Amino acid sequence: MVSDKQVLANRENSLKSTGPRTKRGKAKSALNARRNGLLSKSVLLRCECPRRFQGYVTSFYDEYKPETATEVALVNMMAAAHWKLMRMSHFESVNIDAEYVKQQEPAVVPADFGAADRAGLAYREVANNSRVLDLVARKEGLLQRQFDSAFKSLFKLRASANVRAA
């Protein structure tokens, strides 16, 4: 998930903003909360922090500055895919950590095994006795492709808009 340090950096950067100045900009800005709220309802799990997610999505908006409805959709897709990608990474580590705890029992693993040895055994156990790692890897690949596709589409859209404007 997003670190507290990153959320704090996002907040500090947002304080430097003077905000929209034109009527059009203010009207567009007023829609951000509604858009992000809808996105968070479809992406967040109950155990995840809406405020962190809002900060995360805002960092994507700050970086890519979407101007059209299509650009907003693509930026939302990128933010959602990357958030879910981080979630999958977390799920993988949770499963390995749970197995690692079992490896702490002396009857399971020799006492002279170090932390790295135990982590390796925990990984092997999860990989051999569960489909979790396969499912996580497949989902990570899908989410990475979604992110990459939205990213490429955003830049193709902008490139074609620049060609038309020239």
Helices and strands as residue ranges (DSSP letters): H 4-16, H 23-43, H 50-64, H 69-102, H 115-129, H 132-165
